[in-house]
Each structure stands twice: as structure tokens, then as C-alpha cells.
Amino acid sequence: MTEPLPKLVDCRRLMAELHVSRSVAETLMRRLPLVVFEDVRKIFVKRSDVAALVAASTVAKDSSRVL
């Protein structure tokens, strides 16, 4: 049995699902490995990579991180 193909998202889908601006979605995509198909203009990222980045970027409310 083969593994299922990864789920891909584009910038527009990131904007919709995360409720963020285009600039935030593009910034996230720049931090992730890109999926680029020959002869296709649209660029994708793997949904699992997005989830991992969100998890790694999440801090507790009582964190000393300054905003």
C-alpha cells in the first residue's frame, strides 16, 4: 500500500484557513519548503509543513516573549 499524497495549499487557501492577510500568508510560505510543478505558475506548500510551523511558533500566554 502506498502512502497518501500530501495535501497542498496555496497562498489563497492559507489566507482563508488561517484568517490572515496576504502578506502574512506569503511570509509563512517563504519560511516553508515550496512545492513547484513544472509548467504550473501556482506555488504550494504542504499542509503538514504549515501545521508544524504553527505548532513551533505557538507560545504560552505567560511566555516572556515580547510582542
N, CA, C and O atoms as a Maestro MAE file, in Angstrom:
{
 s_m_m2io_version
 :::
 2.0.0
}

f_m_ct {
 s_m_title
 :::
 protein
 m_atom[268] {
  # First column is atom index #
  i_m_mmod_type
  r_m_x_coord
  r_m_y_coord
  r_m_z_coord
  i_m_residue_number
  s_m_chain_name
  s_m_pdb_residue_name
  s_m_pdb_atom_name
  i_m_atomic_number
  :::
  1 25 0.842 -1.178 0.000 1 A "MET " " N  " 7
  2 3 0.000 0.000 0.000 1 A "MET " " CA " 6
  3 2 0.885 1.238 0.000 1 A "MET " " C  " 6
  4 15 1.864 1.308 0.743 1 A "MET " " O  " 8
  5 25 0.546 2.199 -0.820 2 A "THR " " N  " 7
  6 3 1.336 3.422 -0.882 2 A "THR " " CA " 6
  7 2 0.760 4.466 0.061 2 A "THR " " C  " 6
  8 15 -0.427 4.446 0.386 2 A "THR " " O  " 8
  9 25 1.615 5.368 0.491 3 A "GLU " " N  " 7
  10 3 1.160 6.446 1.371 3 A "GLU " " CA " 6
  11 2 0.315 7.430 0.575 3 A "GLU " " C  " 6
  12 15 0.540 7.618 -0.621 3 A "GLU " " O  " 8
  13 25 -0.645 8.052 1.222 4 A "PRO " " N  " 7
  14 3 -1.451 9.051 0.508 4 A "PRO " " CA " 6
  15 2 -0.600 10.255 0.138 4 A "PRO " " C  " 6
  16 15 0.379 10.570 0.814 4 A "PRO " " O  " 8
  17 25 -0.976 10.911 -0.921 5 A "LEU " " N  " 7
  18 3 -0.266 12.111 -1.346 5 A "LEU " " CA " 6
  19 2 -0.435 13.211 -0.302 5 A "LEU " " C  " 6
  20 15 -1.459 13.265 0.380 5 A "LEU " " O  " 8
  21 25 0.562 14.088 -0.172 6 A "PRO " " N  " 7
  22 3 0.422 15.175 0.805 6 A "PRO " " CA " 6
  23 2 -0.651 16.161 0.353 6 A "PRO " " C  " 6
  24 15 -0.863 16.361 -0.843 6 A "PRO " " O  " 8
  25 25 -1.312 16.764 1.309 7 A "LYS " " N  " 7
  26 3 -2.303 17.787 0.997 7 A "LYS " " CA " 6
  27 2 -1.570 19.101 0.804 7 A "LYS " " C  " 6
  28 15 -0.751 19.498 1.632 7 A "LYS " " O  " 8
  29 25 -1.874 19.773 -0.301 8 A "LEU " " N  " 7
  30 3 -1.199 21.015 -0.645 8 A "LEU " " CA " 6
  31 2 -2.137 22.195 -0.476 8 A "LEU " " C  " 6
  32 15 -3.346 22.082 -0.680 8 A "LEU " " O  " 8
  33 25 -1.562 23.329 -0.102 9 A "VAL " " N  " 7
  34 3 -2.327 24.567 -0.017 9 A "VAL " " CA " 6
  35 2 -1.550 25.669 -0.719 9 A "VAL " " C  " 6
  36 15 -0.319 25.657 -0.751 9 A "VAL " " O  " 8
  37 25 -2.281 26.613 -1.275 10 A "ASP " " N  " 7
  38 3 -1.651 27.768 -1.903 10 A "ASP " " CA " 6
  39 2 -1.844 28.989 -1.002 10 A "ASP " " C  " 6
  40 15 -2.438 28.882 0.071 10 A "ASP " " O  " 8
  41 25 -1.355 30.123 -1.428 11 A "CYS " " N  " 7
  42 3 -1.417 31.338 -0.631 11 A "CYS " " CA " 6
  43 2 -2.861 31.717 -0.315 11 A "CYS " " C  " 6
  44 15 -3.173 32.094 0.814 11 A "CYS " " O  " 8
  45 25 -3.719 31.620 -1.287 12 A "ARG " " N  " 7
  46 3 -5.123 31.995 -1.084 12 A "ARG " " CA " 6
  47 2 -5.792 31.102 -0.044 12 A "ARG " " C  " 6
  48 15 -6.563 31.578 0.789 12 A "ARG " " O  " 8
  49 25 -5.493 29.809 -0.097 13 A "ARG " " N  " 7
  50 3 -6.080 28.870 0.870 13 A "ARG " " CA " 6
  51 2 -5.545 29.159 2.276 13 A "ARG " " C  " 6
  52 15 -6.291 29.086 3.252 13 A "ARG " " O  " 8
  53 25 -4.249 29.487 2.377 14 A "LEU " " N  " 7
  54 3 -3.688 29.850 3.684 14 A "LEU " " CA " 6
  55 2 -4.403 31.071 4.256 14 A "LEU " " C  " 6
  56 15 -4.748 31.099 5.437 14 A "LEU " " O  " 8
  57 25 -4.621 32.066 3.423 15 A "MET " " N  " 7
  58 3 -5.312 33.273 3.858 15 A "MET " " CA " 6
  59 2 -6.695 32.916 4.417 15 A "MET " " C  " 6
  60 15 -7.081 33.398 5.481 15 A "MET " " O  " 8
  61 25 -7.421 32.085 3.707 16 A "ALA " " N  " 7
  62 3 -8.783 31.736 4.103 16 A "ALA " " CA " 6
  63 2 -8.813 30.887 5.376 16 A "ALA " " C  " 6
  64 15 -9.615 31.136 6.275 16 A "ALA " " O  " 8
  65 25 -7.944 29.895 5.444 17 A "GLU " " N  " 7
  66 3 -7.995 28.969 6.576 17 A "GLU " " CA " 6
  67 2 -7.423 29.569 7.860 17 A "GLU " " C  " 6
  68 15 -7.913 29.282 8.952 17 A "GLU " " O  " 8
  69 25 -6.393 30.398 7.730 18 A "LEU " " N  " 7
  70 3 -5.769 30.986 8.920 18 A "LEU " " CA " 6
  71 2 -6.337 32.364 9.260 18 A "LEU " " C  " 6
  72 15 -6.023 32.932 10.306 18 A "LEU " " O  " 8
  73 25 -7.172 32.890 8.372 19 A "HIS " " N  " 7
  74 3 -7.762 34.228 8.567 19 A "HIS " " CA " 6
  75 2 -6.659 35.277 8.745 19 A "HIS " " C  " 6
  76 15 -6.662 36.058 9.696 19 A "HIS " " O  " 8
  77 25 -5.722 35.265 7.804 20 A "VAL " " N  " 7
  78 3 -4.614 36.221 7.827 20 A "VAL " " CA " 6
  79 2 -4.573 36.976 6.507 20 A "VAL " " C  " 6
  80 15 -5.223 36.591 5.535 20 A "VAL " " O  " 8
  81 25 -3.797 38.060 6.487 21 A "SER " " N  " 7
  82 3 -3.647 38.852 5.269 21 A "SER " " CA " 6
  83 2 -2.758 38.123 4.263 21 A "SER " " C  " 6
  84 15 -2.091 37.141 4.588 21 A "SER " " O  " 8
  85 25 -2.770 38.626 3.056 22 A "ARG " " N  " 7
  86 3 -1.931 38.039 2.007 22 A "ARG " " CA " 6
  87 2 -0.449 38.130 2.372 22 A "ARG " " C  " 6
  88 15 0.310 37.191 2.127 22 A "ARG " " O  " 8
  89 25 -0.037 39.250 2.954 23 A "SER " " N  " 7
  90 3 1.382 39.408 3.302 23 A "SER " " CA " 6
  91 2 1.808 38.394 4.358 23 A "SER " " C  " 6
  92 15 2.928 37.885 4.306 23 A "SER " " O  " 8
  93 25 0.935 38.094 5.312 24 A "VAL " " N  " 7
  94 3 1.260 37.086 6.326 24 A "VAL " " CA " 6
  95 2 1.345 35.709 5.675 24 A "VAL " " C  " 6
  96 15 2.273 34.951 5.955 24 A "VAL " " O  " 8
  97 25 0.389 35.378 4.811 25 A "ALA " " N  " 7
  98 3 0.407 34.079 4.133 25 A "ALA " " CA " 6
  99 2 1.666 33.924 3.283 25 A "ALA " " C  " 6
  100 15 2.275 32.854 3.271 25 A "ALA " " O  " 8
  101 25 2.059 34.978 2.577 26 A "GLU " " N  " 7
  102 3 3.272 34.914 1.760 26 A "GLU " " CA " 6
  103 2 4.515 34.769 2.634 26 A "GLU " " C  " 6
  104 15 5.453 34.064 2.263 26 A "GLU " " O  " 8
  105 25 4.531 35.427 3.783 27 A "THR " " N  " 7
  106 3 5.661 35.299 4.709 27 A "THR " " CA " 6
  107 2 5.769 33.864 5.215 27 A "THR " " C  " 6
  108 15 6.865 33.308 5.291 27 A "THR " " O  " 8
  109 25 4.640 33.273 5.558 28 A "LEU " " N  " 7
  110 3 4.657 31.875 6.001 28 A "LEU " " CA " 6
  111 2 5.186 30.969 4.903 28 A "LEU " " C  " 6
  112 15 6.001 30.082 5.155 28 A "LEU " " O  " 8
  113 25 4.716 31.198 3.683 29 A "MET " " N  " 7
  114 3 5.160 30.351 2.572 29 A "MET " " CA " 6
  115 2 6.661 30.478 2.324 29 A "MET " " C  " 6
  116 15 7.305 29.502 1.939 29 A "MET " " O  " 8
  117 25 7.224 31.662 2.540 30 A "ARG " " N  " 7
  118 3 8.672 31.838 2.350 30 A "ARG " " CA " 6
  119 2 9.482 31.051 3.378 30 A "ARG " " C  " 6
  120 15 10.643 30.725 3.132 30 A "ARG " " O  " 8
  121 25 8.884 30.747 4.514 31 A "ARG " " N  " 7
  122 3 9.585 30.014 5.572 31 A "ARG " " CA " 6
  123 2 9.491 28.503 5.398 31 A "ARG " " C  " 6
  124 15 10.123 27.752 6.141 31 A "ARG " " O  " 8
  125 25 8.707 28.055 4.422 32 A "LEU " " N  " 7
  126 3 8.461 26.622 4.242 32 A "LEU " " CA " 6
  127 2 9.027 26.122 2.919 32 A "LEU " " C  " 6
  128 15 9.212 26.901 1.983 32 A "LEU " " O  " 8
  129 25 9.305 24.810 2.843 33 A "PRO " " N  " 7
  130 3 9.697 24.236 1.550 33 A "PRO " " CA " 6
  131 2 8.530 24.373 0.570 33 A "PRO " " C  " 6
  132 15 7.384 24.086 0.915 33 A "PRO " " O  " 8
  133 25 8.827 24.805 -0.636 34 A "LEU " " N  " 7
  134 3 7.795 25.023 -1.642 34 A "LEU " " CA " 6
  135 2 7.616 23.795 -2.526 34 A "LEU " " C  " 6
  136 15 8.563 23.052 -2.783 34 A "LEU " " O  " 8
  137 25 6.390 23.598 -2.984 35 A "VAL " " N  " 7
  138 3 6.092 22.551 -3.961 35 A "VAL " " CA " 6
  139 2 5.814 23.272 -5.270 35 A "VAL " " C  " 6
  140 15 4.834 24.006 -5.393 35 A "VAL " " O  " 8
  141 25 6.690 23.055 -6.248 36 A "VAL " " N  " 7
  142 3 6.595 23.751 -7.527 36 A "VAL " " CA " 6
  143 2 6.560 22.708 -8.636 36 A "VAL " " C  " 6
  144 15 7.454 21.869 -8.749 36 A "VAL " " O  " 8
  145 25 5.517 22.775 -9.448 37 A "PHE " " N  " 7
  146 3 5.378 21.852 -10.564 37 A "PHE " " CA " 6
  147 2 5.783 22.556 -11.850 37 A "PHE " " C  " 6
  148 15 5.474 23.729 -12.058 37 A "PHE " " O  " 8
  149 25 6.476 21.823 -12.703 38 A "GLU " " N  " 7
  150 3 6.887 22.359 -13.990 38 A "GLU " " CA " 6
  151 2 5.656 22.765 -14.792 38 A "GLU " " C  " 6
  152 15 4.656 22.047 -14.820 38 A "GLU " " O  " 8
  153 25 5.740 23.904 -15.431 39 A "ASP " " N  " 7
  154 3 4.672 24.450 -16.274 39 A "ASP " " CA " 6
  155 2 3.408 24.852 -15.499 39 A "ASP " " C  " 6
  156 15 2.351 25.043 -16.099 39 A "ASP " " O  " 8
  157 25 3.512 24.978 -14.192 40 A "VAL " " N  " 7
  158 3 2.389 25.442 -13.373 40 A "VAL " " CA " 6
  159 2 2.851 26.685 -12.630 40 A "VAL " " C  " 6
  160 15 3.866 26.650 -11.934 40 A "VAL " " O  " 8
  161 25 2.123 27.776 -12.769 41 A "ARG " " N  " 7
  162 3 2.518 29.043 -12.148 41 A "ARG " " CA " 6
  163 2 2.272 29.074 -10.642 41 A "ARG " " C  " 6
  164 15 3.000 29.738 -9.904 41 A "ARG " " O  " 8
  165 25 1.264 28.370 -10.195 42 A "LYS " " N  " 7
  166 3 0.892 28.399 -8.783 42 A "LYS " " CA " 6
  167 2 1.907 27.644 -7.941 42 A "LYS " " C  " 6
  168 15 2.418 26.602 -8.352 42 A "LYS " " O  " 8
  169 25 2.194 28.177 -6.763 43 A "ILE " " N  " 7
  170 3 3.140 27.575 -5.830 43 A "ILE " " CA " 6
  171 2 2.360 27.082 -4.622 43 A "ILE " " C  " 6
  172 15 1.419 27.735 -4.170 43 A "ILE " " O  " 8
  173 25 2.756 25.930 -4.105 44 A "PHE " " N  " 7
  174 3 2.065 25.308 -2.989 44 A "PHE " " CA " 6
  175 2 3.037 25.028 -1.852 44 A "PHE " " C  " 6
  176 15 4.255 25.037 -2.028 44 A "PHE " " O  " 8
  177 25 2.459 24.778 -0.677 45 A "VAL " " N  " 7
  178 3 3.205 24.239 0.459 45 A "VAL " " CA " 6
  179 2 2.401 23.062 0.991 45 A "VAL " " C  " 6
  180 15 1.198 22.960 0.748 45 A "VAL " " O  " 8
  181 25 3.064 22.186 1.709 46 A "LYS " " N  " 7
  182 3 2.373 21.034 2.287 46 A "LYS " " CA " 6
  183 2 1.629 21.481 3.542 46 A "LYS " " C  " 6
  184 15 2.165 22.209 4.378 46 A "LYS " " O  " 8
  185 25 0.404 21.035 3.651 47 A "ARG " " N  " 7
  186 3 -0.409 21.365 4.820 47 A "ARG " " CA " 6
  187 2 0.290 20.924 6.109 47 A "ARG " " C  " 6
  188 15 0.226 21.629 7.116 47 A "ARG " " O  " 8
  189 25 0.948 19.781 6.088 48 A "SER " " N  " 7
  190 3 1.639 19.292 7.286 48 A "SER " " CA " 6
  191 2 2.790 20.221 7.680 48 A "SER " " C  " 6
  192 15 3.072 20.384 8.867 48 A "SER " " O  " 8
  193 25 3.461 20.836 6.688 49 A "ASP " " N  " 7
  194 3 4.531 21.795 6.997 49 A "ASP " " CA " 6
  195 2 3.959 23.055 7.642 49 A "ASP " " C  " 6
  196 15 4.562 23.620 8.555 49 A "ASP " " O  " 8
  197 25 2.790 23.492 7.164 50 A "VAL " " N  " 7
  198 3 2.136 24.664 7.752 50 A "VAL " " CA " 6
  199 2 1.768 24.364 9.204 50 A "VAL " " C  " 6
  200 15 2.019 25.177 10.094 50 A "VAL " " O  " 8
  201 25 1.174 23.199 9.439 51 A "ALA " " N  " 7
  202 3 0.777 22.818 10.801 51 A "ALA " " CA " 6
  203 2 1.986 22.756 11.725 51 A "ALA " " C  " 6
  204 15 1.913 23.189 12.875 51 A "ALA " " O  " 8
  205 25 3.098 22.220 11.230 52 A "ALA " " N  " 7
  206 3 4.316 22.138 12.047 52 A "ALA " " CA " 6
  207 2 4.848 23.527 12.371 52 A "ALA " " C  " 6
  208 15 5.301 23.766 13.491 52 A "ALA " " O  " 8
  209 25 4.802 24.455 11.403 53 A "LEU " " N  " 7
  210 3 5.272 25.820 11.643 53 A "LEU " " CA " 6
  211 2 4.388 26.523 12.666 53 A "LEU " " C  " 6
  212 15 4.890 27.224 13.545 53 A "LEU " " O  " 8
  213 25 3.082 26.342 12.557 54 A "VAL " " N  " 7
  214 3 2.166 26.947 13.525 54 A "VAL " " CA " 6
  215 2 2.445 26.386 14.922 54 A "VAL " " C  " 6
  216 15 2.494 27.141 15.893 54 A "VAL " " O  " 8
  217 25 2.625 25.087 15.027 55 A "ALA " " N  " 7
  218 3 2.902 24.468 16.327 55 A "ALA " " CA " 6
  219 2 4.226 24.975 16.907 55 A "ALA " " C  " 6
  220 15 4.314 25.260 18.101 55 A "ALA " " O  " 8
  221 25 5.241 25.085 16.070 56 A "ALA " " N  " 7
  222 3 6.549 25.544 16.543 56 A "ALA " " CA " 6
  223 2 6.547 27.022 16.913 56 A "ALA " " C  " 6
  224 15 7.396 27.473 17.681 56 A "ALA " " O  " 8
  225 25 5.597 27.775 16.368 57 A "SER " " N  " 7
  226 3 5.532 29.212 16.613 57 A "SER " " CA " 6
  227 2 4.562 29.581 17.728 57 A "SER " " C  " 6
  228 15 4.406 30.757 18.054 57 A "SER " " O  " 8
  229 25 3.923 28.600 18.302 58 A "THR " " N  " 7
  230 3 2.938 28.859 19.342 58 A "THR " " CA " 6
  231 2 3.632 28.954 20.697 58 A "THR " " C  " 6
  232 15 4.409 28.079 21.076 58 A "THR " " O  " 8
  233 25 3.331 30.049 21.427 59 A "VAL " " N  " 7
  234 3 3.923 30.253 22.746 59 A "VAL " " CA " 6
  235 2 2.808 30.404 23.776 59 A "VAL " " C  " 6
  236 15 1.694 30.809 23.443 59 A "VAL " " O  " 8
  237 25 3.111 30.081 25.012 60 A "ALA " " N  " 7
  238 3 2.127 30.212 26.090 60 A "ALA " " CA " 6
  239 2 1.876 31.682 26.387 60 A "ALA " " C  " 6
  240 15 2.739 32.529 26.158 60 A "ALA " " O  " 8
  241 25 0.693 31.976 26.895 61 A "LYS " " N  " 7
  242 3 0.340 33.346 27.227 61 A "LYS " " CA " 6
  243 2 1.288 33.952 28.252 61 A "LYS " " C  " 6
  244 15 1.548 35.155 28.217 61 A "LYS " " O  " 8
  245 25 1.804 33.139 29.160 62 A "ASP " " N  " 7
  246 3 2.704 33.665 30.189 62 A "ASP " " CA " 6
  247 2 4.169 33.639 29.754 62 A "ASP " " C  " 6
  248 15 5.073 33.804 30.574 62 A "ASP " " O  " 8
  249 25 4.390 33.433 28.473 63 A "SER " " N  " 7
  250 3 5.745 33.411 27.933 63 A "SER " " CA " 6
  251 2 6.397 34.782 28.066 63 A "SER " " C  " 6
  252 15 5.712 35.804 28.092 63 A "SER " " O  " 8
  253 25 7.705 34.796 28.149 64 A "SER " " N  " 7
  254 3 8.433 36.070 28.276 64 A "SER " " CA " 6
  255 2 8.670 36.705 26.920 64 A "SER " " C  " 6
  256 15 9.332 37.738 26.832 64 A "SER " " O  " 8
  257 25 8.144 36.111 25.867 65 A "ARG " " N  " 7
  258 3 8.318 36.661 24.513 65 A "ARG " " CA " 6
  259 2 7.652 38.026 24.427 65 A "ARG " " C  " 6
  260 15 6.488 38.179 24.798 65 A "ARG " " O  " 8
  261 25 8.385 39.010 23.940 66 A "VAL " " N  " 7
  262 3 7.862 40.361 23.825 66 A "VAL " " CA " 6
  263 2 7.304 40.546 22.428 66 A "VAL " " C  " 6
  264 15 7.959 40.200 21.445 66 A "VAL " " O  " 8
  265 25 6.101 41.088 22.331 67 A "LEU " " N  " 7
  266 3 5.478 41.319 21.035 67 A "LEU " " CA " 6
  267 2 5.746 42.714 20.553 67 A "LEU " " C  " 6
  268 15 5.296 43.091 19.471 67 A "LEU " " O  " 8
  :::
 }
 m_bond[267] {
  # First column is bond index #
  i_m_from
  i_m_to
  i_m_order
  :::
  1 1 2 1
  2 2 3 1
  3 3 4 2
  4 3 5 1
  5 5 6 1
  6 6 7 1
  7 7 8 2
  8 7 9 1
  9 9 10 1
  10 10 11 1
  11 11 12 2
  12 11 13 1
  13 13 14 1
  14 14 15 1
  15 15 16 2
  16 15 17 1
  17 17 18 1
  18 18 19 1
  19 19 20 2
  20 19 21 1
  21 21 22 1
  22 22 23 1
  23 23 24 2
  24 23 25 1
  25 25 26 1
  26 26 27 1
  27 27 28 2
  28 27 29 1
  29 29 30 1
  30 30 31 1
  31 31 32 2
  32 31 33 1
  33 33 34 1
  34 34 35 1
  35 35 36 2
  36 35 37 1
  37 37 38 1
  38 38 39 1
  39 39 40 2
  40 39 41 1
  41 41 42 1
  42 42 43 1
  43 43 44 2
  44 43 45 1
  45 45 46 1
  46 46 47 1
  47 47 48 2
  48 47 49 1
  49 49 50 1
  50 50 51 1
  51 51 52 2
  52 51 53 1
  53 53 54 1
  54 54 55 1
  55 55 56 2
  56 55 57 1
  57 57 58 1
  58 58 59 1
  59 59 60 2
  60 59 61 1
  61 61 62 1
  62 62 63 1
  63 63 64 2
  64 63 65 1
  65 65 66 1
  66 66 67 1
  67 67 68 2
  68 67 69 1
  69 69 70 1
  70 70 71 1
  71 71 72 2
  72 71 73 1
  73 73 74 1
  74 74 75 1
  75 75 76 2
  76 75 77 1
  77 77 78 1
  78 78 79 1
  79 79 80 2
  80 79 81 1
  81 81 82 1
  82 82 83 1
  83 83 84 2
  84 83 85 1
  85 85 86 1
  86 86 87 1
  87 87 88 2
  88 87 89 1
  89 89 90 1
  90 90 91 1
  91 91 92 2
  92 91 93 1
  93 93 94 1
  94 94 95 1
  95 95 96 2
  96 95 97 1
  97 97 98 1
  98 98 99 1
  99 99 100 2
  100 99 101 1
  101 101 102 1
  102 102 103 1
  103 103 104 2
  104 103 105 1
  105 105 106 1
  106 106 107 1
  107 107 108 2
  108 107 109 1
  109 109 110 1
  110 110 111 1
  111 111 112 2
  112 111 113 1
  113 113 114 1
  114 114 115 1
  115 115 116 2
  116 115 117 1
  117 117 118 1
  118 118 119 1
  119 119 120 2
  120 119 121 1
  121 121 122 1
  122 122 123 1
  123 123 124 2
  124 123 125 1
  125 125 126 1
  126 126 127 1
  127 127 128 2
  128 127 129 1
  129 129 130 1
  130 130 131 1
  131 131 132 2
  132 131 133 1
  133 133 134 1
  134 134 135 1
  135 135 136 2
  136 135 137 1
  137 137 138 1
  138 138 139 1
  139 139 140 2
  140 139 141 1
  141 141 142 1
  142 142 143 1
  143 143 144 2
  144 143 145 1
  145 145 146 1
  146 146 147 1
  147 147 148 2
  148 147 149 1
  149 149 150 1
  150 150 151 1
  151 151 152 2
  152 151 153 1
  153 153 154 1
  154 154 155 1
  155 155 156 2
  156 155 157 1
  157 157 158 1
  158 158 159 1
  159 159 160 2
  160 159 161 1
  161 161 162 1
  162 162 163 1
  163 163 164 2
  164 163 165 1
  165 165 166 1
  166 166 167 1
  167 167 168 2
  168 167 169 1
  169 169 170 1
  170 170 171 1
  171 171 172 2
  172 171 173 1
  173 173 174 1
  174 174 175 1
  175 175 176 2
  176 175 177 1
  177 177 178 1
  178 178 179 1
  179 179 180 2
  180 179 181 1
  181 181 182 1
  182 182 183 1
  183 183 184 2
  184 183 185 1
  185 185 186 1
  186 186 187 1
  187 187 188 2
  188 187 189 1
  189 189 190 1
  190 190 191 1
  191 191 192 2
  192 191 193 1
  193 193 194 1
  194 194 195 1
  195 195 196 2
  196 195 197 1
  197 197 198 1
  198 198 199 1
  199 199 200 2
  200 199 201 1
  201 201 202 1
  202 202 203 1
  203 203 204 2
  204 203 205 1
  205 205 206 1
  206 206 207 1
  207 207 208 2
  208 207 209 1
  209 209 210 1
  210 210 211 1
  211 211 212 2
  212 211 213 1
  213 213 214 1
  214 214 215 1
  215 215 216 2
  216 215 217 1
  217 217 218 1
  218 218 219 1
  219 219 220 2
  220 219 221 1
  221 221 222 1
  222 222 223 1
  223 223 224 2
  224 223 225 1
  225 225 226 1
  226 226 227 1
  227 227 228 2
  228 227 229 1
  229 229 230 1
  230 230 231 1
  231 231 232 2
  232 231 233 1
  233 233 234 1
  234 234 235 1
  235 235 236 2
  236 235 237 1
  237 237 238 1
  238 238 239 1
  239 239 240 2
  240 239 241 1
  241 241 242 1
  242 242 243 1
  243 243 244 2
  244 243 245 1
  245 245 246 1
  246 246 247 1
  247 247 248 2
  248 247 249 1
  249 249 250 1
  250 250 251 1
  251 251 252 2
  252 251 253 1
  253 253 254 1
  254 254 255 1
  255 255 256 2
  256 255 257 1
  257 257 258 1
  258 258 259 1
  259 259 260 2
  260 259 261 1
  261 261 262 1
  262 262 263 1
  263 263 264 2
  264 263 265 1
  265 265 266 1
  266 266 267 1
  267 267 268 2
  :::
 }
}
